[in-house]
Amino acid sequence: MKLIISIVNSDDARPLVDQLLRKGHRATVISTTGGFLREGNATILVVTEDEKVREVLDTVRENCHTRTQFVNPLPPVMEPGELYMPTPVEVQVGGATVFVVNVEQMARF
């Protein structure tokens, strides 16, 4: 048995969970924030049998896409009276970071 931990962009979370449920997988979603943009993510937890890991990973790959977005960088620490004019920067967001770990035991109460 494996635990699949997928950290995805919050825009991709709902379609991914819907697809996982349609395919018969149970999923737990935790709202998270992270990365250098400090934007919303979702951490999706799925426990599945070893032979279904590939199906879950393929579903994550199909539903989590990278895209570019313009963001204003965080202002640097400045002295009072200094003027900071942020220039939007194009960055890549989305996709998924996935961890697959062994599970010795799983129980539902």
Residue frames as a rotation matrix with the C-alpha (Angstrom) as fourth column:
MET 1
0.589 0.808 0.000 0.00
0.808 -0.589 0.000 0.00
0.000 0.000 -1.000 0.00
LYS 2
-0.554 -0.777 0.299 1.25
0.794 -0.601 -0.088 3.51
0.249 0.189 0.950 -0.83
LEU 3
0.379 0.536 -0.755 0.49
0.608 -0.759 -0.233 7.04
-0.698 -0.370 -0.613 0.30
ILE 4
-0.239 -0.375 0.896 0.61
0.918 -0.389 0.082 9.52
0.318 0.842 0.437 -2.58
ILE 5
0.175 0.175 -0.969 1.11
0.591 -0.805 -0.038 13.13
-0.787 -0.566 -0.244 -1.47
SER 6
-0.152 -0.144 0.978 0.46
0.945 -0.310 0.101 15.62
0.288 0.940 0.183 -4.28
ILE 7
-0.168 0.050 -0.985 1.07
0.447 -0.886 -0.121 19.34
-0.878 -0.461 0.126 -3.83
VAL 8
-0.327 0.190 0.926 -0.80
0.938 -0.058 0.343 21.15
0.119 0.980 -0.159 -6.58
ASN 9
-0.969 0.071 0.235 -1.93
-0.050 -0.995 0.091 24.65
0.240 0.077 0.968 -7.48
SER 10
-0.642 0.766 0.026 -5.29
0.008 0.040 -0.999 25.47
-0.767 -0.641 -0.032 -5.91
ASP 11
-0.120 0.595 -0.795 -6.75
-0.919 -0.369 -0.137 26.05
-0.375 0.714 0.591 -9.39
ASP 12
-0.393 -0.128 -0.910 -6.01
-0.660 0.728 0.183 22.42
0.640 0.673 -0.371 -10.29
ALA 13
-0.908 -0.094 0.409 -7.16
-0.390 0.548 -0.740 20.83
-0.154 -0.831 -0.534 -7.02
ARG 14
-0.093 0.968 0.234 -10.92
-0.625 0.126 -0.770 20.54
-0.775 -0.218 0.594 -7.62
PRO 15
0.491 0.275 -0.827 -10.68
-0.852 0.349 -0.390 18.99
0.181 0.896 0.406 -11.13
LEU 16
-0.507 -0.752 -0.422 -8.02
-0.588 0.659 -0.469 16.57
0.630 0.010 -0.776 -9.86
VAL 17
-0.815 0.238 0.529 -10.08
-0.397 0.435 -0.808 15.44
-0.422 -0.868 -0.260 -6.87
ASP 18
0.239 0.953 -0.184 -13.20
-0.793 0.082 -0.604 15.08
-0.561 0.290 0.775 -9.02
GLN 19
0.274 -0.209 -0.939 -11.30
-0.795 0.501 -0.343 12.87
0.541 0.840 -0.028 -11.46
LEU 20
-0.804 -0.594 0.015 -9.78
-0.477 0.630 -0.614 10.77
0.355 -0.501 -0.789 -8.66
LEU 21
-0.487 0.706 0.514 -13.24
-0.518 0.240 -0.821 10.21
-0.703 -0.666 0.249 -7.16
ARG 22
0.443 0.647 -0.620 -14.68
-0.880 0.183 -0.438 9.23
-0.170 0.740 0.651 -10.56
LYS 23
-0.001 -0.549 -0.836 -11.95
-0.599 0.669 -0.439 6.60
0.801 0.500 -0.330 -10.84
GLY 24
0.682 0.455 -0.572 -12.83
0.101 0.716 0.691 5.20
0.724 -0.529 0.443 -7.40
HIS 25
-0.375 -0.859 -0.348 -10.01
0.621 0.046 -0.782 6.65
0.688 -0.510 0.517 -5.31
ARG 26
0.742 0.483 -0.465 -10.54
0.667 -0.463 0.584 8.33
0.067 -0.743 -0.665 -1.95
ALA 27
-0.217 -0.820 0.530 -8.74
0.620 -0.535 -0.574 11.64
0.754 0.204 0.624 -1.47
THR 28
0.486 0.243 -0.840 -8.17
0.813 -0.478 0.332 14.06
-0.321 -0.844 -0.430 1.39
VAL 29
0.193 -0.357 0.914 -7.50
0.588 -0.704 -0.399 17.70
0.786 0.614 0.074 0.52
ILE 30
0.276 -0.205 -0.939 -5.59
0.840 -0.423 0.339 20.08
-0.467 -0.883 0.055 2.79
SER 31
0.879 0.008 0.478 -5.38
0.270 -0.833 -0.483 23.77
0.394 0.554 -0.734 1.87
THR 32
0.303 -0.863 -0.404 -1.77
0.821 0.021 0.571 24.89
-0.485 -0.504 0.715 2.05
THR 33
0.988 -0.137 -0.069 0.31
-0.154 -0.878 -0.453 27.93
0.002 0.458 -0.889 1.20
GLY 34
0.431 -0.894 0.124 3.88
0.344 0.290 0.893 27.85
-0.834 -0.342 0.433 0.12
GLY 35
0.256 -0.464 0.848 6.53
0.964 0.060 -0.258 28.51
0.069 0.884 0.463 -2.37
PHE 36
-0.699 -0.664 -0.267 8.15
0.678 -0.733 0.047 31.73
-0.227 -0.148 0.963 -3.16
LEU 37
-0.646 0.540 0.539 4.91
0.073 -0.659 0.749 33.28
0.760 0.523 0.387 -4.42
ARG 38
-0.958 0.284 0.034 3.11
-0.030 0.020 -0.999 32.45
-0.284 -0.959 -0.011 -1.16
GLU 39
-0.400 0.846 -0.353 0.04
-0.859 -0.212 0.467 31.51
0.320 0.490 0.811 -3.15
GLY 40
0.227 0.627 0.745 -2.59
-0.829 0.527 -0.190 28.91
-0.512 -0.574 0.639 -2.36
ASN 41
-0.669 -0.361 -0.650 -1.83
-0.608 0.768 0.199 25.28
0.428 0.528 -0.734 -2.93
ALA 42
0.592 0.733 0.336 -3.66
-0.804 0.506 0.314 22.11
0.060 -0.455 0.888 -2.09
THR 43
-0.695 -0.713 0.090 -2.03
-0.719 0.689 -0.093 19.02
0.004 -0.129 -0.992 -0.66
ILE 44
0.417 0.854 -0.311 -3.95
-0.871 0.473 0.130 15.95
0.259 0.217 0.941 -1.77
LEU 45
-0.571 -0.564 0.597 -3.47
-0.744 0.663 -0.085 12.67
-0.348 -0.492 -0.798 0.06
VAL 46
0.490 0.666 -0.563 -4.42
-0.815 0.580 -0.023 9.34
0.311 0.469 0.826 -1.56
VAL 47
-0.380 -0.523 0.763 -3.80
-0.661 0.731 0.172 5.88
-0.647 -0.438 -0.623 -0.10
THR 48
0.583 0.551 -0.598 -3.96
-0.813 0.392 -0.431 3.14
-0.003 0.737 0.676 -2.72
GLU 49
0.757 -0.296 0.582 -2.79
0.172 0.950 0.260 -0.36
-0.630 -0.096 0.770 -3.53
ASP 50
-0.193 -0.971 -0.142 0.63
-0.002 -0.144 0.990 -0.68
-0.981 0.191 0.026 -5.14
GLU 51
-0.526 -0.030 0.850 -0.82
0.764 0.423 0.487 -1.70
-0.374 0.905 -0.200 -8.51
LYS 52
0.501 0.787 0.359 -2.95
0.864 -0.482 -0.147 1.48
0.057 0.384 -0.922 -8.72
VAL 53
0.095 -0.551 -0.829 -0.13
0.448 -0.720 0.530 3.97
-0.889 -0.421 0.179 -8.08
ARG 54
-0.828 -0.448 0.337 0.50
0.475 -0.243 0.845 4.46
-0.297 0.860 0.415 -11.82
GLU 55
-0.116 0.877 0.466 -3.20
0.875 -0.131 0.465 5.26
0.469 0.462 -0.753 -12.39
VAL 56
0.649 0.325 -0.688 -3.17
0.673 -0.666 0.321 7.92
-0.354 -0.671 -0.651 -9.64
LEU 57
-0.254 -0.837 -0.485 0.07
0.345 -0.547 0.762 9.45
-0.903 0.026 0.428 -10.94
ASP 58
-0.741 0.050 0.669 -1.32
0.666 -0.073 0.743 9.56
0.086 0.996 0.021 -14.49
THR 59
0.339 0.938 0.066 -4.47
0.889 -0.343 0.304 11.28
0.307 -0.045 -0.951 -13.18
VAL 60
0.415 -0.295 -0.861 -2.34
0.458 -0.750 0.478 13.91
-0.786 -0.593 -0.176 -11.40
ARG 61
-0.656 -0.752 0.068 -0.29
0.396 -0.266 0.879 14.44
-0.643 0.603 0.472 -14.57
GLU 62
-0.477 0.546 0.689 -3.44
0.819 -0.009 0.574 14.87
0.319 0.838 -0.442 -16.70
ASN 63
0.506 0.862 -0.024 -5.07
0.781 -0.446 0.437 17.40
0.366 -0.239 -0.899 -14.37
CYS 64
0.641 -0.354 -0.681 -2.20
0.345 -0.660 0.668 19.57
-0.685 -0.663 -0.301 -13.11
HIS 65
0.525 -0.357 0.773 -0.73
0.800 -0.104 -0.591 21.85
0.292 0.928 0.231 -15.73
THR 66
-0.323 -0.671 -0.667 2.02
0.724 -0.629 0.283 24.43
-0.610 -0.392 0.689 -15.61
ARG 67
0.542 0.453 0.708 1.25
0.780 -0.584 -0.224 27.91
0.312 0.674 -0.670 -16.87
THR 68
-0.635 -0.767 0.091 2.87
0.692 -0.617 -0.374 31.32
0.343 -0.175 0.923 -16.79
GLN 69
0.604 0.775 -0.187 1.62
0.765 -0.497 0.410 34.21
0.224 -0.390 -0.893 -14.74
PHE 70
-0.199 -0.626 0.754 2.79
0.212 -0.779 -0.590 37.76
0.957 0.042 0.288 -14.07
VAL 71
0.597 0.319 -0.736 3.38
0.773 0.015 0.634 38.63
0.213 -0.948 -0.238 -10.41
ASN 72
0.596 -0.427 0.680 4.75
-0.387 -0.895 -0.223 41.62
0.704 -0.130 -0.699 -8.58
PRO 73
-0.145 -0.712 -0.687 7.86
0.450 0.571 -0.687 40.68
0.881 -0.409 0.237 -6.63
LEU 74
0.632 0.309 -0.711 7.88
0.771 -0.161 0.616 41.26
0.075 -0.937 -0.340 -2.89
PRO 75
0.777 -0.355 0.519 9.30
-0.201 -0.922 -0.330 44.68
0.596 0.152 -0.788 -2.02
PRO 76
-0.089 -0.882 -0.462 12.82
0.551 0.343 -0.761 44.70
0.830 -0.323 0.455 -0.61
VAL 77
0.425 0.105 -0.899 13.51
0.868 -0.330 0.372 46.03
-0.257 -0.938 -0.231 2.87
MET 78
0.015 -0.340 0.940 13.91
0.646 -0.714 -0.269 49.73
0.763 0.612 0.209 2.28
GLU 79
-0.808 -0.312 -0.500 14.74
0.575 -0.600 -0.555 52.85
-0.127 -0.736 0.665 4.21
PRO 80
0.187 0.908 -0.375 11.89
0.702 -0.391 -0.596 55.29
-0.687 -0.152 -0.710 4.92
GLY 81
0.309 0.040 -0.950 11.32
-0.342 -0.928 -0.151 57.65
-0.887 0.371 -0.273 2.03
GLU 82
-0.811 -0.582 -0.056 12.71
-0.282 0.305 0.910 55.34
-0.512 0.754 -0.412 -0.67
LEU 83
0.202 0.882 -0.425 10.42
-0.868 -0.039 -0.495 54.65
-0.453 0.469 0.758 -3.62
TYR 84
-0.718 -0.361 0.595 9.97
-0.103 0.901 0.422 51.10
-0.689 0.242 -0.684 -4.87
MET 85
0.091 0.705 -0.703 8.32
-0.942 -0.167 -0.290 50.61
-0.321 0.689 0.649 -8.27
PRO 86
-0.204 -0.179 0.963 7.69
-0.111 0.981 0.159 46.89
-0.973 -0.075 -0.220 -8.75
THR 87
-0.313 0.075 -0.947 7.93
-0.950 -0.018 0.313 45.51
0.007 0.997 0.077 -12.26
PRO 88
0.663 0.613 0.429 5.80
-0.616 0.773 -0.153 42.42
-0.426 -0.162 0.890 -12.85
VAL 89
-0.543 -0.838 -0.056 7.83
-0.786 0.483 0.386 39.27
-0.296 0.253 -0.921 -13.42
GLU 90
0.399 0.645 -0.652 6.66
-0.814 0.577 0.073 36.32
0.423 0.501 0.755 -15.50
VAL 91
-0.575 -0.538 0.617 6.88
-0.768 0.614 -0.181 33.05
-0.281 -0.578 -0.766 -13.54
GLN 92
-0.433 0.397 -0.809 5.79
-0.329 0.766 0.552 29.48
0.839 0.505 -0.201 -14.11
VAL 93
-0.480 0.377 0.792 3.08
-0.833 0.087 -0.546 28.21
-0.275 -0.922 0.273 -11.74
GLY 94
0.572 0.804 -0.164 1.06
-0.820 0.557 -0.133 25.03
-0.016 0.211 0.977 -11.47
GLY 95
-0.169 -0.555 -0.814 2.08
-0.462 0.774 -0.432 21.50
0.871 0.303 -0.388 -12.13
ALA 96
0.887 0.445 0.123 2.48
-0.327 0.418 0.848 19.11
0.326 -0.792 0.516 -9.21
THR 97
-0.396 -0.907 0.140 5.06
-0.785 0.256 -0.564 17.91
0.476 -0.333 -0.814 -6.76
VAL 98
0.672 0.707 -0.222 4.34
-0.562 0.681 0.469 14.31
0.483 -0.191 0.855 -5.82
PHE 99
-0.517 -0.740 0.430 5.73
-0.852 0.397 -0.342 12.00
0.083 -0.543 -0.836 -3.15
VAL 100
0.509 0.600 -0.617 4.98
-0.458 0.796 0.396 8.28
0.729 0.081 0.680 -2.97
VAL 101
-0.480 -0.650 0.590 5.70
-0.842 0.152 -0.517 6.61
0.246 -0.745 -0.620 0.38
ASN 102
-0.587 0.206 -0.783 5.12
0.152 0.978 0.143 3.14
0.795 -0.035 -0.606 1.79
VAL 103
-0.020 0.652 0.758 2.24
-0.917 -0.314 0.246 2.61
0.398 -0.690 0.604 4.22
GLU 104
-0.935 -0.335 -0.119 2.45
-0.249 0.856 -0.453 -0.15
0.253 -0.394 -0.883 6.78
GLN 105
-0.564 0.795 -0.223 -1.10
0.809 0.478 -0.343 0.18
-0.166 -0.374 -0.913 8.00
MET 106
-0.868 0.421 0.263 -4.18
-0.300 -0.867 0.399 2.24
0.396 0.267 0.878 7.18
ALA 107
-0.640 0.702 -0.313 -7.44
0.761 0.521 -0.387 2.33
-0.108 -0.486 -0.867 9.12
ARG 108
-0.603 0.581 0.547 -10.76
-0.173 -0.764 0.622 4.16
0.779 0.280 0.561 8.70
PHE 109
-0.844 0.330 -0.423 -12.90
0.520 0.310 -0.796 4.77
-0.131 -0.892 -0.433 11.81
